[in-house]
Amino acid sequence: MCLDELRARQAGVVSREQALAAGLSADEIDHRLARRRWRPLHPRVYLTVATQPTPEARVRAAVLWAGEGAVLSGVAAAWWHGMPVRAPATVAVTVPRRRSPGKRPGVTVRRRTLPVPDLDEHRGLAVTAGPLTTVEAALALGPAGAAFLDAVLHRVVGFDDVLAAARRDDGRGERLLREAGERARSAARLRLAGMLRRGGVPARVLAEPGYAAVVCPAARLAVTEAGTPAPAGWAVLEVGPGDLVGRPEWVVAEVLETVAALGRARITG
């Protein structure tokens, strides 16, 4: 790839190795640095445009500096994926355990060999996959991590995928995820009950210690997650937590069909 293409693709950032591979000599690179046409962002990584580095440039420079096998991670990865966070001042990268690139201002390095399911490439950059990104960003955001999880779980990434990523990462963030999952399901039950009432089916949320469901008393129907028992003598419609949160319209349609079928059965019975 020629130098101009690299600069355009990488927000004006190039590494020394890339510039040499694109045909510049070491003297030509050093001449540009001496004339301040280029300036170092990190050792052997340069900004080649006469502006302040953009967030994209800072991210790309950090990954280039970290070297072979480096992967963008944490809040920076969440921003790179388009999740609802601001570009962070400090860029997190993960490198294979065998490597130790050192320390740099504005960059944090985690040494961990990532399994294949946790690796992705997005916009030409190695980045942690969405589920692991969600876990790491939530932990890095501290008190704001809960709101971040509420915004992305089931909408951007699936809960089960994120939980699996947390378990691959020694269970980090698992408690936060479970709490966020329950908040999402509680909100989804309230939303479902409201949608059913607007559809002409009286419904409410029945919540007791260790038990939660949306119940339709007139039809004696309980909408529960799989494996959750219903009141004695009631019919049960089991739905998955992903359906409850992510596909409420589908659940409403299933409830309406079940209510109608129960009504027909009672008439013919």
C-alpha positions in Angstrom: 0.0 0.0 0.0 1.4 3.4 -0.9 2.0 6.0 1.8 -0.8 8.3 0.8 -3.3 5.4 1.0 -1.9 4.5 4.5 -2.3 8.0 5.7 -5.9 8.3 4.5 -6.8 4.9 5.9 -5.2 5.5 9.3 -6.3 9.0 10.1 -2.8 10.4 9.3 -0.9 7.9 11.5 1.8 5.6 10.2 4.4 3.5 11.9 8.1 3.6 10.9 7.8 0.0 9.6 4.8 0.9 7.4 6.6 4.0 6.0 9.7 1.9 5.1 7.5 -0.8 3.5 5.7 1.9 1.5 9.1 3.0 -0.1 10.5 5.7 2.1 14.1 5.5 3.3 15.1 5.9 6.9 16.7 9.2 6.0 13.5 10.5 4.3 11.5 9.6 7.5 14.0 11.3 9.7 14.1 14.4 7.4 10.3 14.7 7.8 10.6 14.5 11.5 13.4 17.0 11.7 11.4 19.5 9.6 8.4 18.8 11.9 6.3 17.7 8.9 5.8 14.5 10.9 5.7 14.3 14.7 6.0 11.3 17.0 2.9 10.2 18.9 4.7 7.1 20.3 8.1 5.6 19.6 8.3 4.8 15.8 4.7 5.9 15.3 4.1 9.3 13.7 1.3 11.7 12.9 1.8 12.9 9.3 -0.7 15.7 9.2 -0.4 19.2 10.6 -3.3 19.0 13.0 -4.0 17.7 16.5 -4.5 14.0 16.6 -8.2 13.0 16.4 -9.6 10.3 18.7 -9.3 7.8 15.7 -5.6 8.8 15.3 -4.9 8.3 19.0 -6.5 4.9 18.9 -4.7 3.7 15.8 -1.4 5.1 17.1 -1.7 3.2 20.4 -2.4 -0.1 18.6 0.5 0.4 16.2 2.8 1.3 19.0 1.8 -1.9 21.0 3.0 -3.9 18.1 2.4 -7.5 16.8 -0.8 -9.1 18.2 -2.1 -5.9 19.8 -5.8 -5.5 20.0 -7.9 -2.4 20.9 -9.9 -3.1 24.1 -11.9 -1.6 26.9 -13.8 1.7 26.5 -11.8 2.6 23.4 -13.0 -0.6 21.8 -16.6 0.2 22.8 -16.2 3.6 21.1 -14.6 2.0 18.1 -17.6 -0.5 17.8 -20.0 2.5 17.9 -21.4 1.8 21.4 -22.7 4.7 23.5 -19.5 6.0 25.1 -17.2 8.9 24.5 -13.7 8.3 23.1 -11.6 7.9 26.2 -8.5 10.0 27.0 -6.6 6.7 27.7 -6.6 4.0 25.1 -6.5 0.4 26.3 -4.8 -2.3 24.3 -4.4 -6.0 25.0 -1.2 -7.8 23.9 -0.3 -11.5 23.9 1.0 -12.6 27.3 4.5 -13.3 25.8 4.9 -9.6 24.9 5.6 -6.6 27.1 5.7 -3.4 25.1 6.3 -1.2 28.1 4.5 1.9 29.2 3.3 5.0 27.4 1.3 8.1 28.4 -2.3 7.8 27.3 -2.1 4.0 26.8 -2.8 1.1 29.2 -1.6 -2.3 28.3 -3.1 -5.6 29.5 -1.1 -8.8 28.8 -3.5 -11.6 28.0 -3.7 -14.1 25.1 -7.2 -13.7 23.8 -9.2 -16.7 22.6 -10.5 -16.6 19.0 -14.1 -15.8 20.0 -12.9 -12.6 21.7 -11.1 -11.3 18.6 -12.6 -9.1 15.9 -11.5 -6.7 13.2 -13.4 -3.5 12.6 -12.6 -0.6 10.2 -9.1 -2.2 9.6 -8.2 -2.5 13.2 -7.8 -5.5 15.5 -10.3 -5.0 18.3 -11.9 -7.1 21.0 -15.2 -8.7 19.9 -18.4 -7.0 21.0 -19.2 -9.3 24.0 -15.8 -9.0 25.6 -15.7 -5.3 24.8 -19.0 -4.9 26.7 -17.6 -6.6 29.8 -14.3 -4.7 29.8 -15.9 -1.3 29.1 -18.5 -1.8 31.9 -15.7 -2.6 34.4 -13.6 0.3 33.2 -16.4 2.8 33.4 -16.9 2.3 37.1 -20.1 3.7 38.5 -21.3 4.5 34.9 -20.8 0.9 33.9 -24.3 -0.2 35.0 -26.0 2.4 32.7 -23.7 1.4 29.9 -24.8 -2.2 30.3 -28.4 -1.2 30.4 -28.0 0.6 27.1 -26.2 -2.2 25.2 -27.4 -5.5 26.5 -29.9 -7.2 24.3 -29.9 -4.2 22.0 -26.3 -4.2 20.7 -25.0 -7.5 22.1 -26.7 -10.6 23.4 -26.7 -11.3 27.2 -25.6 -14.9 26.8 -22.7 -14.0 24.5 -21.5 -11.3 27.0 -21.8 -13.7 29.9 -19.8 -16.3 28.1 -17.1 -13.7 27.4 -17.0 -12.7 31.1 -16.5 -16.4 32.0 -13.6 -16.7 29.6 -12.1 -13.7 31.3 -12.0 -15.4 34.7 -15.5 -14.3 35.5 -14.7 -10.6 35.6 -17.9 -8.5 35.5 -20.2 -11.5 35.9 -22.0 -9.9 38.9 -22.5 -6.6 37.0 -23.9 -8.6 34.1 -26.4 -10.5 36.2 -27.6 -7.4 37.9 -28.0 -5.7 34.5 -29.8 -8.7 33.1 -32.3 -8.7 35.9 -32.9 -4.9 35.5 -33.5 -5.5 31.8 -35.9 -8.3 32.4 -37.8 -6.3 35.0 -38.2 -3.4 32.7 -39.3 -5.8 29.9 -42.0 -7.3 32.0 -43.5 -3.9 32.8 -43.3 -3.0 29.1 -45.0 -6.3 28.1 -47.8 -5.8 30.6 -48.5 -2.3 29.2 -48.4 -3.5 25.6 -50.9 -6.3 26.4 -53.3 -3.9 28.2 -53.2 -1.6 25.2 -54.0 -4.6 23.1 -57.1 -5.4 25.1 -55.7 -8.1 27.4 -55.7 -7.2 31.1 -52.2 -8.0 32.4 -49.9 -7.1 35.2 -46.5 -8.0 36.6 -46.5 -10.5 39.4 -43.3 -10.3 41.4 -42.5 -12.2 44.5 -39.2 -13.3 46.1 -37.7 -15.8 43.6 -40.6 -15.5 41.2 -41.6 -13.0 38.5 -44.0 -13.2 35.6 -46.5 -11.3 33.5 -49.9 -12.6 34.3 -53.2 -12.3 32.4 -55.8 -13.1 35.2 -58.9 -13.3 32.9 -57.2 -15.9 30.8 -55.4 -17.6 33.7 -52.2 -17.3 31.7 -48.7 -16.6 33.1 -45.9 -15.5 30.8 -42.7 -16.7 32.3 -39.1 -17.4 31.5 -38.2 -21.0 30.7 -38.2 -23.1 33.8 -40.2 -20.7 36.0 -43.4 -22.3 37.4 -46.8 -20.8 37.1 -49.6 -20.5 39.7 -51.5 -23.8 40.2 -54.2 -24.3 37.5 -52.8 -21.6 35.2 -51.6 -22.1 31.7 -47.9 -21.1 31.0 -46.3 -19.4 28.0 -42.5 -19.8 28.3 -40.3 -17.2 26.6 -36.6 -16.7 26.6 -35.1 -13.6 28.3 -33.7 -12.5 25.0 -37.3 -12.6 23.5 -38.7 -10.8 26.5 -36.2 -7.9 26.2 -35.4 -7.9 22.5 -38.6 -9.1 20.8 -41.6 -7.7 22.8 -43.8 -7.4 19.8 -43.3 -11.1 19.0 -44.1 -12.0 22.7 -47.3 -9.9 22.5 -48.4 -11.8 19.4 -47.7 -15.1 21.1 -49.7 -14.1 24.1 -52.7 -12.9 22.0 -52.7 -16.2 20.1 -52.4 -18.2 23.3 -55.2 -16.2 25.0 -57.4 -16.8 22.0 -56.7 -20.5 22.0 -57.4 -20.8 25.7 -60.7 -19.0 25.1 -61.7 -21.4 22.3 -60.8 -24.4 24.4 -62.9 -23.3 27.3 -65.9 -22.8 25.0 -65.6 -26.1 23.3 -64.8 -27.9 26.5 
